[in-house]
């Protein structure tokens, strides 16, 4: 299975600490080196930090047909998958603003205000058996100005399903979890003026989507 994690969080490498070993001989030294290499392979490859993102890559290469732009048949959803398996940008169903996984995106709303997307981890998994592709997009926080009102919250969207034999379409089940609230008066914003719009602690099925590869 191919597995990639892309996160805007600080790399876990910064939290590690040195491990001191007493090495009595070169034979012991090389035994330890070989053991570390074996554990790294079993643990899904290597970890590297790039533009404040953590990427964990399996040795298995991403099938070339997965790389490209995938556009859903409804809901504005769109992902761009790179050849190394990372998702470089995405458009979510809330609007047509393109965002990337390593920075906060702001955009103008139709009400003359500002919208904000703060991404969390974006993950991709692919299992050749059954040609199953899974993409998860996490938005840690979003805010949308709606005139006198505003909407904010968090959401996690998961898409999972088979990719066609020709590698041009992907039929995926869409599940959502998270919470969103309406702020009735954004200028005062008291607890009494907040109304929960959605609250899904566990993923909720939203329907099937058909993604197709597109050229730009």
Secondary structure by P-SEA (a helix, b strand, c coil): cbbbbbbccccccccbbbbbbbbccaaaaaaaaaaaaaaaaaaccbbbbcccbbbbbccccccccccccccccccbbbbbbcccccccccccccccccccccbbbbbbccccbbbbbbbcbbbbbbbcccbbbbbbbbccbbbbbcccbbbbbcbbbbbbbbbcccccbbbbbbbbbbbbbbccccccccccccccccccccbbbcbbbbbbbbcc
